[in-house]
Amino acid sequence: MARITTAAKKDEGLDACAEATLGRAPEADIAGWQFKAELDAAELSERNEPGPTWTARGELLSRSHLVIRSRTLAYPGRKLIVAVHLIDAEPVGLLGKVKSCEYQGDGLHKIVIELEVLPKENRITEWLQDRVTRRR
């Protein structure tokens, strides 16, 4: 296996998977707060339609990033919609682009999500409302 240098990474535009080869985890730069919460997540299609829903656990939250653990793999560059379930409250919706996804062992993946503004589209609003009715 060839060693990847930082210069080669910049020139070739390597993705987050190469970060591990360089010995630097992508979430190492994220300064945030421990965030232990139950989540529902779904990948968005090109038309902003949520796909199948799966569960995940929150790990870290900052102003611009959310780090979660999930049994489901999410490819870097894909968009995810996440419903955060807080105690005695309706789920809070978050949207973001997957920055990295690393296998952590025991069937779990650590997914770093770069947060974006949640659009007020009917499909996304319906998905979030569906999370409310399923929890009651």
DSSP file (Angstrom, degrees, kcal/mol; ACC not computed):
  #  RESIDUE AA STRUCTURE BP1 BP2  ACC     N-H-->O    O-->H-N    N-H-->O    O-->H-N    TCO  KAPPA ALPHA  PHI   PSI    X-CA   Y-CA   Z-CA
    1    1 A M              0   0    0      0, 0.0     2,-0.2     0, 0.0     0, 0.0   0.000 360.0 360.0 360.0 128.9    0.0    0.0    0.0
    2    2 A A        -     0   0    0      1,-0.1     2,-0.3     0, 0.0     0, 0.0  -0.509 360.0-116.5 -78.1 142.4    1.4    3.3   -1.0
    3    3 A R        -     0   0    0     -2,-0.2     2,-0.5     1,-0.0    -1,-0.1  -0.635  25.3-139.5 -79.6 134.3    1.7    6.1    1.5
    4    4 A I        -     0   0    0     -2,-0.3     2,-0.2    17,-0.1    -1,-0.0  -0.835  14.8-151.5 -97.7 126.2   -0.4    9.1    0.8
    5    5 A T     >  -     0   0    0     -2,-0.5     4,-2.1     1,-0.1     5,-0.1  -0.548  25.9-114.4 -92.0 161.6    1.2   12.5    1.5
    6    6 A T  H  > S+     0   0    0      1,-0.2     4,-2.2     2,-0.2     5,-0.2   0.876 117.9  53.7 -61.3 -38.0   -0.7   15.6    2.4
    7    7 A A  H  > S+     0   0    0      1,-0.2     4,-2.4     2,-0.2    -1,-0.2   0.917 108.6  48.4 -63.9 -43.1    0.4   17.2   -0.9
    8    8 A A  H  > S+     0   0    0      1,-0.2     4,-2.6     2,-0.2     5,-0.2   0.887 109.3  54.2 -64.0 -37.4   -1.0   14.3   -2.9
    9    9 A K  H  X>S+     0   0    0     -4,-2.1     5,-1.3     1,-0.2     4,-1.3   0.927 111.1  44.5 -61.6 -45.2   -4.2   14.5   -1.0
   10   10 A K  H  <5S+     0   0    0     -4,-2.2    -2,-0.2     2,-0.2    -1,-0.2   0.900 116.0  47.3 -66.7 -40.8   -4.6   18.2   -1.9
   11   11 A D  H  <5S+     0   0    0     -4,-2.4    -2,-0.2     1,-0.2    -1,-0.2   0.894 120.3  36.1 -68.8 -40.8   -3.7   17.6   -5.5
   12   12 A E  H  <5S-     0   0    0     -4,-2.6    -1,-0.2    -5,-0.2    -2,-0.2   0.543 101.1-128.6 -93.4  -7.5   -5.9   14.7   -6.1
   13   13 A G  T  <5 -     0   0    0     -4,-1.3    -3,-0.2    -5,-0.2    -4,-0.1   0.921  34.3-166.1  63.2  45.1   -8.8   15.8   -3.9
   14   14 A L      < -     0   0    0     -5,-1.3    -1,-0.1    -6,-0.2    -5,-0.0  -0.278  13.9-119.8 -65.7 151.2   -9.0   12.6   -1.9
   15   15 A D    >   -     0   0    0      1,-0.1     3,-1.3    61,-0.0     4,-0.5  -0.045  36.7 -80.6 -84.3-172.4  -12.1   12.0    0.2
   16   16 A A  T >> S+     0   0    0     83,-0.3     3,-0.8     1,-0.3     4,-0.7   0.719 120.9  70.8 -65.1 -23.2  -12.5   11.5    4.0
   17   17 A C  H >> S+     0   0    0      1,-0.3     4,-0.7     2,-0.2     3,-0.5   0.838  94.5  55.7 -63.8 -30.7  -11.5    7.8    3.7
   18   18 A A  H <> S+     0   0    0     -3,-1.3     4,-1.8     1,-0.2    -1,-0.3   0.726  90.8  74.4 -72.4 -21.3   -8.0    8.9    3.0
   19   19 A E  H <4>S+     0   0    0     -3,-0.8     5,-2.4    -4,-0.5     4,-0.4   0.892  93.8  51.8 -57.6 -40.4   -7.9   10.9    6.2
   20   20 A A  H X<5S+     0   0    0     -4,-0.7     3,-1.0    -3,-0.5    -1,-0.2   0.879 106.8  53.2 -65.5 -36.9   -7.6    7.7    8.2
   21   21 A T  H 3<5S+     0   0    0     -4,-0.7    -1,-0.2     1,-0.3    -2,-0.2   0.852 106.6  52.9 -64.9 -34.3   -4.7    6.6    6.0
   22   22 A L  T 3<5S-     0   0    0     -4,-1.8    -1,-0.3     2,-0.2    -2,-0.2   0.552 118.6-115.0 -77.8  -6.9   -3.0    9.9    6.8
   23   23 A G  T < 5S+     0   0    0     -3,-1.0     2,-0.5    -4,-0.4    -3,-0.2   0.658  81.9 110.9  84.5  16.7   -3.5    9.2   10.5
   24   24 A R      < -     0   0    0     -5,-2.4    -2,-0.2     3,-0.0    -1,-0.2  -0.965  60.5-141.2-128.8 116.1   -5.9   12.1   11.1
   25   25 A A    >   -     0   0    0     -2,-0.5     3,-1.8     1,-0.1     4,-0.3  -0.550  15.8-131.7 -74.4 137.7   -9.5   11.5   11.9
   26   26 A P  G >  S+     0   0    0      0, 0.0     3,-0.8     0, 0.0    -1,-0.1   0.821 106.2  54.7 -60.1 -31.9  -11.9   14.0   10.2
   27   27 A E  G >  S+     0   0    0      1,-0.2     3,-1.3     2,-0.1    -2,-0.0   0.498  82.1  90.2 -81.5  -0.5  -13.8   14.6   13.5
   28   28 A A  G <  S+     0   0    0     -3,-1.8    -1,-0.2     1,-0.3    -3,-0.0   0.789  85.8  52.0 -64.3 -26.9  -10.6   15.5   15.3
   29   29 A D  G <  S+     0   0    0     -3,-0.8     2,-0.6    -4,-0.3    -1,-0.3   0.528  86.3 104.0 -85.5  -6.6  -11.1   19.2   14.4
   30   30 A I    <   -     0   0    0     -3,-1.3     2,-0.6    -4,-0.1    31,-0.0  -0.667  52.1-166.3 -85.6 118.9  -14.7   19.3   15.7
   31   31 A A        +     0   0    0     -2,-0.6    32,-0.3    29,-0.0     2,-0.2  -0.918  36.5 120.1-102.1 118.5  -15.0   21.1   19.0
   32   32 A G        -     0   0    0     -2,-0.6     2,-0.3    30,-0.1    30,-0.2  -0.789  56.7 -77.6-155.8-163.2  -18.4   20.3   20.5
   33   33 A W  E     -A   61   0A   0     28,-3.0    28,-2.4    -2,-0.2     2,-0.1  -0.859  47.3 -96.2-116.6 147.3  -20.4   18.9   23.3
   34   34 A Q  E     -A   60   0A   0     -2,-0.3     2,-0.4    26,-0.2    26,-0.3  -0.398  42.4-168.9 -58.4 135.3  -21.2   15.4   24.2
   35   35 A F        +     0   0    0     24,-2.1     2,-0.9    32,-0.1    25,-0.1  -0.787  11.3 179.5-138.9  88.8  -24.6   14.6   22.8
   36   36 A K        +     0   0    0     -2,-0.4     2,-0.3    23,-0.1    23,-0.1  -0.810  29.9 132.8 -95.4 104.2  -26.3   11.4   23.9
   37   37 A A        -     0   0    0     -2,-0.9    21,-3.0    21,-0.2     2,-0.4  -0.988  56.9-110.9-148.8 153.4  -29.7   11.2   22.2
   38   38 A E  E     -BC  57  85A   0     47,-0.7    47,-2.6    -2,-0.3     2,-0.3  -0.723  42.5-171.2 -85.6 137.0  -31.7    8.7   20.3
   39   39 A L  E     -BC  56  84A   0     17,-2.5    17,-2.0    -2,-0.4     2,-0.4  -0.914  25.6-149.0-130.4 152.7  -32.1    9.6   16.6
   40   40 A D  E     -BC  55  83A   0     43,-2.0    43,-3.1    -2,-0.3     2,-0.3  -0.970  28.4-174.6-111.3 138.6  -34.0    8.5   13.5
   41   41 A A  E     +BC  54  82A   0     13,-3.0    13,-2.5    -2,-0.4     2,-0.3  -0.959  13.0 177.2-135.4 152.2  -32.1    9.0   10.3
   42   42 A A  E     -BC  53  81A   0     39,-2.0    39,-2.9    -2,-0.3     2,-0.3  -0.985  29.1-119.4-150.7 146.1  -32.8    8.7    6.6
   43   43 A E  E     - C   0  80A   0      9,-0.5     8,-2.3    -2,-0.3     2,-0.4  -0.673  28.9-132.2 -85.2 140.9  -30.8    9.4    3.4
   44   44 A L  E     -B   50   0A   0     35,-2.6    35,-0.5    -2,-0.3     2,-0.0  -0.745  14.3-136.5 -93.9 140.5  -32.2   12.0    1.0
   45   45 A S    >   -     0   0    0      4,-1.8     3,-1.9    -2,-0.4    -1,-0.1  -0.211  39.3 -89.4 -79.8-179.7  -32.5   11.3   -2.7
   46   46 A E  T 3  S+     0   0    0      1,-0.3    -1,-0.1     2,-0.1    -2,-0.0   0.765 131.7  53.1 -62.7 -24.9  -31.5   13.9   -5.4
   47   47 A R  T 3  S-     0   0    0      2,-0.1    -1,-0.3     3,-0.0    -2,-0.0   0.172 122.1-107.4 -95.2  16.9  -35.2   15.1   -5.2
   48   48 A N  S <  S+     0   0    0     -3,-1.9    -2,-0.1     1,-0.2    76,-0.1   0.835  70.4 147.7  59.1  36.9  -35.0   15.5   -1.4
   49   49 A E        -     0   0    0     74,-0.1    -4,-1.8    75,-0.0    -1,-0.2  -0.906  49.0-123.4-100.2 123.9  -37.2   12.5   -0.7
   50   50 A P  E     -B   44   0A   0      0, 0.0    -6,-0.2     0, 0.0     3,-0.1  -0.418  26.1-153.9 -65.4 137.7  -36.3   10.6    2.5
   51   51 A G  E     -     0   0A   0     -8,-2.3    -7,-0.0     1,-0.3    -6,-0.0   0.023  49.4 -29.5 -90.2-157.1  -35.5    7.0    2.0
   52   52 A P  E     -     0   0A   0      0, 0.0    -9,-0.5     0, 0.0     2,-0.3  -0.278  68.4-124.7 -59.9 143.7  -35.8    4.1    4.6
   53   53 A T  E     +B   42   0A   0    -11,-0.1     2,-0.3    -3,-0.1   -11,-0.2  -0.705  30.2 177.0 -94.3 140.3  -35.5    5.2    8.2
   54   54 A W  E     -B   41   0A   0    -13,-2.5   -13,-3.0    -2,-0.3     2,-0.2  -0.913  27.3-110.5-134.3 165.2  -33.0    3.7   10.6
   55   55 A T  E     +B   40   0A   0     -2,-0.3    16,-0.5   -15,-0.2    17,-0.3  -0.645  35.7 167.2 -97.6 155.0  -32.0    4.4   14.3
   56   56 A A  E     -BD  39  70A   0    -17,-2.0   -17,-2.5    -2,-0.2     2,-0.4  -0.915  28.6-119.8-151.8 173.8  -28.8    5.9   15.5
   57   57 A R  E     -BD  38  69A   0     12,-2.4    12,-2.6    -2,-0.3   -19,-0.2  -0.976  26.3-120.4-124.8 138.9  -27.3    7.4   18.7
   58   58 A G  E     + D   0  68A   0    -21,-3.0    10,-0.2    -2,-0.4   -21,-0.2  -0.478  32.1 168.0 -74.9 148.4  -25.9   10.9   19.1
   59   59 A E  E     +     0   0A   0      8,-2.7   -24,-2.1     1,-0.4     2,-0.3   0.649  61.9   5.5-123.0 -51.4  -22.2   11.3   20.1
   60   60 A L  E     -AD  34  67A   0      7,-1.6     7,-2.9   -26,-0.3    -1,-0.4  -0.996  55.5-166.2-145.9 141.9  -21.1   14.9   19.6
   61   61 A L  E     +AD  33  66A   0    -28,-2.4   -28,-3.0    -2,-0.3     2,-0.2  -0.998  13.8 162.2-135.0 131.4  -22.8   18.2   18.6
   62   62 A S        -     0   0    0      3,-2.8   -30,-0.1    -2,-0.4   -32,-0.0  -0.738  55.7 -89.3-130.1-177.1  -21.3   21.5   17.6
   63   63 A R  S    S+     0   0    0    -32,-0.3   -31,-0.1    -2,-0.2     3,-0.1   0.811 125.8  21.1 -65.2 -28.5  -22.7   24.5   15.8
   64   64 A S  S    S+     0   0    0      1,-0.1    51,-2.5    50,-0.0     2,-0.3   0.503 121.3  49.9-119.8  -7.0  -21.8   23.1   12.4
   65   65 A H  E     - E   0 114A   0     49,-0.3    -3,-2.8    31,-0.1     2,-0.4  -0.956  48.8-163.8-138.2 153.1  -21.4   19.3   12.9
   66   66 A L  E     -DE  61 113A   0     47,-2.3    47,-3.1    -2,-0.3     2,-0.5  -0.998  11.5-159.0-131.5 131.5  -23.2   16.3   14.4
   67   67 A V  E     +DE  60 112A   0     -7,-2.9    -8,-2.7    -2,-0.4    -7,-1.6  -0.958  19.2 173.8-113.1 126.5  -21.4   13.0   15.1
   68   68 A I  E     -DE  58 111A   0     43,-2.5    43,-2.8    -2,-0.5     2,-0.4  -0.856  27.6-134.1-127.7 162.2  -23.6    9.9   15.3
   69   69 A R  E     +DE  57 110A   0    -12,-2.6   -12,-2.4    -2,-0.3     2,-0.3  -0.968  34.9 163.4-115.1 134.7  -23.1    6.1   15.7
   70   70 A S  E     -DE  56 109A   0     39,-2.3    39,-3.3    -2,-0.4   -14,-0.1  -0.988  47.4-135.8-148.9 152.8  -25.2    3.9   13.5
   71   71 A R  S    S+     0   0    0    -16,-0.5     2,-0.4    -2,-0.3   -15,-0.1   0.600  89.9  82.9 -81.1 -12.7  -25.3    0.3   12.2
   72   72 A T  S    S-     0   0    0    -17,-0.3     2,-0.2    37,-0.1    37,-0.1  -0.785  80.6-129.3 -97.1 134.2  -26.0    1.7    8.8
   73   73 A L        -     0   0    0     -2,-0.4     2,-0.4    35,-0.0    -2,-0.1  -0.581  20.0-164.6 -78.2 139.8  -23.2    2.9    6.5
   74   74 A A        -     0   0    0     -2,-0.2     3,-0.1     4,-0.0     6,-0.0  -0.995  17.2-130.0-127.8 126.2  -23.6    6.4    5.0
   75   75 A Y    >   -     0   0    0     -2,-0.4     3,-1.8     1,-0.1    23,-0.3  -0.508  30.6-101.1 -77.6 139.7  -21.4    7.4    2.1
   76   76 A P  T 3  S+     0   0    0      0, 0.0    23,-0.2     0, 0.0    -1,-0.1  -0.303 108.0  29.9 -56.8 138.9  -19.5   10.8    2.2
   77   77 A G  T 3  S+     0   0    0     21,-2.9     2,-0.1     1,-0.4    22,-0.1   0.147  91.9 117.1  96.1 -18.4  -21.3   13.5    0.2
   78   78 A R    <   -     0   0    0     -3,-1.8    20,-3.1    20,-0.1    -1,-0.4  -0.485  64.8-120.3 -80.6 153.6  -24.8   12.1    0.7
   79   79 A K  E     - F   0  97A   0    -35,-0.5   -35,-2.6    18,-0.2     2,-0.4  -0.769  26.3-165.5 -96.7 140.3  -27.4   14.1    2.6
   80   80 A L  E     -CF  43  96A   0     16,-3.0    16,-2.1    -2,-0.4     2,-0.5  -0.956  12.5-151.3-123.3 143.1  -29.1   12.8    5.7
   81   81 A I  E     -CF  42  95A   0    -39,-2.9   -39,-2.0    -2,-0.4     2,-0.4  -0.954  21.0-167.3-107.6 133.2  -32.2   14.0    7.6
   82   82 A V  E     -CF  41  94A   0     12,-3.2    12,-2.7    -2,-0.5     2,-0.6  -0.976  15.0-156.5-126.8 133.8  -32.0   13.3   11.3
   83   83 A A  E     -CF  40  93A   0    -43,-3.1   -43,-2.0    -2,-0.4     2,-0.6  -0.953  15.0-151.9-108.4 116.9  -34.8   13.5   13.9
   84   84 A V  E     -CF  39  92A   0      8,-3.1     8,-2.2    -2,-0.6     2,-0.8  -0.787   6.7-148.0 -91.9 122.4  -33.5   14.0   17.4
   85   85 A H  E     -C   38   0A   0    -47,-2.6   -47,-0.7    -2,-0.6     2,-0.3  -0.816  19.0-177.0 -96.3 110.6  -35.7   12.6   20.1
   86   86 A L    >   -     0   0    0     -2,-0.8     3,-1.2     3,-0.2     2,-0.2  -0.681  39.2 -84.8-101.4 159.4  -35.6   14.6   23.3
   87   87 A I  T 3  S-     0   0    0      1,-0.3     3,-0.1    -2,-0.3    -1,-0.1  -0.439 107.4  -6.6 -66.7 131.0  -37.4   13.7   26.5
   88   88 A D  T 3  S+     0   0    0      1,-0.2     2,-0.3    -2,-0.2    -1,-0.3   0.804 116.7  96.2  55.6  36.1  -41.0   15.0   26.6
   89   89 A A  S <  S-     0   0    0     -3,-1.2    -3,-0.2     3,-0.0    -1,-0.2  -0.975  80.4 -96.4-147.4 160.4  -40.7   16.9   23.3
   90   90 A E        -     0   0    0     -2,-0.3    -4,-0.2     1,-0.1    -6,-0.1  -0.475  57.9 -87.6 -73.0 151.0  -41.4   16.5   19.6
   91   91 A P        -     0   0    0      0, 0.0     2,-0.5     0, 0.0    -6,-0.2  -0.290  38.4-134.3 -60.9 143.6  -38.4   15.4   17.6
   92   92 A V  E     -F   84   0A   0     -8,-2.2    -8,-3.1    -3,-0.1     2,-0.3  -0.874  18.4-134.2-101.0 129.4  -36.1   18.1   16.3
   93   93 A G  E     +F   83   0A   0     -2,-0.5     2,-0.3   -10,-0.2   -10,-0.2  -0.666  23.9 179.3 -89.1 136.8  -35.1   17.9   12.6
   94   94 A L  E     -F   82   0A   0    -12,-2.7   -12,-3.2    -2,-0.3     2,-0.4  -0.982   8.0-162.5-131.8 145.3  -31.5   18.4   11.4
   95   95 A L  E     +FG  81 116A   0     21,-0.6    21,-3.1    -2,-0.3     2,-0.3  -0.970  22.0 143.2-127.5 143.0  -30.2   18.1    7.9
   96   96 A G  E     -FG  80 115A   0    -16,-2.1   -16,-3.0    -2,-0.4     2,-0.4  -0.994  44.7-101.4-167.9 171.4  -26.6   17.7    6.7
   97   97 A K  E     -FG  79 114A   0     17,-2.4    17,-3.1    -2,-0.3     2,-0.4  -0.863  42.7-110.9-103.9 135.7  -24.1   16.3    4.4
   98   98 A V  E     - G   0 113A   0    -20,-3.1   -21,-2.9    -2,-0.4    15,-0.2  -0.510  32.9-180.0 -68.1 120.6  -22.0   13.2    5.4
   99   99 A K  E     -     0   0A   0     13,-3.4   -83,-0.3    -2,-0.4     2,-0.3   0.837  66.5 -11.7 -88.6 -40.3  -18.4   14.4    5.8
  100  100 A S  E     - G   0 112A   0     12,-1.3    12,-2.5   -25,-0.1    -1,-0.4  -0.988  50.1-161.2-157.1 158.3  -17.1   11.0    6.8
  101  101 A C  E     - G   0 111A   0     -2,-0.3     2,-0.4    10,-0.2    10,-0.2  -0.924  17.5-179.7-145.4 116.8  -18.2    7.5    7.8
  102  102 A E  E     - G   0 110A   0      8,-2.4     8,-3.1    -2,-0.3     2,-0.4  -0.949  30.4-119.5-122.7 138.3  -15.7    5.2    9.6
  103  103 A Y  E     - G   0 109A   0     -2,-0.4     6,-0.2     6,-0.2     3,-0.1  -0.608  27.0-177.6 -72.9 129.7  -16.3    1.6   10.8
  104  104 A Q  E     -     0   0A   0      4,-3.2     5,-0.2    -2,-0.4    -1,-0.1   0.502  44.1-100.1-107.6  -7.8  -15.7    1.5   14.6
  105  105 A G  E >  S+ G   0 108A   0      3,-0.8     3,-1.8     0, 0.0    -1,-0.3  -0.247  96.8  64.9 105.1 162.9  -16.2   -2.2   15.3
  106  106 A D  T 3  S-     0   0    0      1,-0.3     3,-0.1    -2,-0.1    -3,-0.0   0.783 129.1 -62.7  55.1  30.4  -19.1   -4.3   16.6
  107  107 A G  T 3  S+     0   0    0      1,-0.2     2,-0.4   -36,-0.0    -1,-0.3   0.588 105.8 127.6  77.2  10.4  -21.1   -3.4   13.5
  108  108 A L  E <   - G   0 105A   0     -3,-1.8    -4,-3.2   -39,-0.0    -3,-0.8  -0.811  42.1-159.3-107.0 143.3  -21.1    0.4   14.3
  109  109 A H  E     -EG  70 103A   0    -39,-3.3   -39,-2.3    -2,-0.4     2,-0.6  -0.935  14.1-138.8-115.7 140.2  -20.1    3.3   12.1
  110  110 A K  E     -EG  69 102A   0     -8,-3.1    -8,-2.4    -2,-0.4     2,-0.5  -0.898  24.6-166.1 -97.2 118.7  -19.2    6.7   13.2
  111  111 A I  E     -EG  68 101A   0    -43,-2.8   -43,-2.5    -2,-0.6     2,-0.6  -0.926   9.7-157.2-113.0 123.8  -20.8    9.3   10.9
  112  112 A V  E     -EG  67 100A   0    -12,-2.5   -13,-3.4    -2,-0.5   -12,-1.3  -0.891  13.8-165.7 -99.9 122.8  -19.7   12.9   10.8
  113  113 A I  E     -EG  66  98A   0    -47,-3.1   -47,-2.3    -2,-0.6     2,-0.7  -0.937  15.4-145.4-114.8 127.2  -22.4   15.2    9.4
  114  114 A E  E     -EG  65  97A   0    -17,-3.1   -17,-2.4    -2,-0.5   -49,-0.3  -0.830  32.6-126.6 -89.6 114.3  -21.8   18.8    8.4
  115  115 A L  E     - G   0  96A   0    -51,-2.5   -19,-0.3    -2,-0.7     2,-0.3  -0.270  30.3-178.4 -70.6 145.6  -25.1   20.6    9.2
  116  116 A E  E     - G   0  95A   0    -21,-3.1   -21,-0.6     3,-0.0     2,-0.2  -0.808  40.7 -74.6-130.9 171.8  -27.0   22.6    6.7
  117  117 A V        -     0   0    0     -2,-0.3   -23,-0.1   -23,-0.1   -21,-0.0  -0.528  48.8-121.2 -71.2 133.3  -30.2   24.7    6.9
  118  118 A L        -     0   0    0     -2,-0.2    -1,-0.1   -25,-0.1     2,-0.1  -0.668  28.0-137.8 -78.2 115.8  -33.3   22.5    7.0
  119  119 A P        -     0   0    0      0, 0.0     2,-1.1     0, 0.0    -1,-0.0  -0.379  12.1-123.7 -73.7 154.6  -35.5   23.4    4.0
  120  120 A K        +     0   0    0      4,-0.1     2,-0.3    -2,-0.1    -2,-0.0  -0.468  55.5 150.2 -95.4  61.9  -39.3   23.7    4.4
  121  121 A E     >  -     0   0    0     -2,-1.1     4,-2.6     1,-0.1     5,-0.2  -0.717  53.9-124.7 -95.7 147.0  -40.2   21.1    1.8
  122  122 A N  H  > S+     0   0    0     -2,-0.3     4,-2.8     1,-0.2     5,-0.2   0.878 108.4  52.9 -58.0 -42.5  -43.4   19.0    2.1
  123  123 A R  H  > S+     0   0    0      1,-0.2     4,-1.8     2,-0.2    -1,-0.2   0.901 113.1  43.3 -63.4 -40.6  -41.5   15.7    1.9
  124  124 A I  H  > S+     0   0    0      2,-0.2     4,-2.2     1,-0.2    -2,-0.2   0.913 114.3  49.9 -71.3 -42.8  -39.2   16.5    4.7
  125  125 A T  H  X S+     0   0    0     -4,-2.6     4,-2.4     1,-0.2    -2,-0.2   0.898 111.1  50.1 -61.2 -41.6  -41.9   18.1    6.9
  126  126 A E  H  X S+     0   0    0     -4,-2.8     4,-2.1    -5,-0.2    -1,-0.2   0.894 108.8  52.0 -64.2 -40.0  -44.1   14.9    6.4
  127  127 A W  H  X S+     0   0    0     -4,-1.8     4,-1.3    -5,-0.2    -2,-0.2   0.921 111.4  46.6 -62.8 -43.6  -41.1   12.7    7.3
  128  128 A L  H  X S+     0   0    0     -4,-2.2     4,-1.3     1,-0.2     3,-0.2   0.904 111.5  50.8 -65.4 -41.5  -40.6   14.7   10.6
  129  129 A Q  H  X S+     0   0    0     -4,-2.4     4,-2.0     1,-0.2    -1,-0.2   0.858 105.6  57.0 -64.0 -34.6  -44.3   14.6   11.4
  130  130 A D  H  X S+     0   0    0     -4,-2.1     4,-1.8     1,-0.2    -1,-0.2   0.851 102.7  54.6 -64.2 -34.4  -44.3   10.9   10.8
  131  131 A R  H  X S+     0   0    0     -4,-1.3     4,-1.1    -3,-0.2    -1,-0.2   0.856 106.9  51.9 -66.0 -34.5  -41.6   10.6   13.5
  132  132 A V  H  X S+     0   0    0     -4,-1.3     4,-0.8     1,-0.2     3,-0.4   0.940 111.1  45.4 -66.9 -47.8  -43.9   12.5   16.0
  133  133 A T  H  < S+     0   0    0     -4,-2.0     3,-0.3     1,-0.2    -2,-0.2   0.815 109.9  55.0 -69.5 -30.2  -46.9   10.2   15.4
  134  134 A R  H  < S+     0   0    0     -4,-1.8    -1,-0.2     1,-0.2    -2,-0.2   0.798 106.2  52.4 -71.3 -28.3  -44.8    7.0   15.7
  135  135 A R  H  <        0   0    0     -4,-1.1    -1,-0.2    -3,-0.4    -2,-0.2   0.661 360.0 360.0 -82.7 -17.2  -43.4    8.0   19.1
  136  136 A R     <        0   0    0     -4,-0.8    -1,-0.2    -3,-0.3    -2,-0.1   0.486 360.0 360.0 -81.5 360.0  -46.9    8.6   20.6
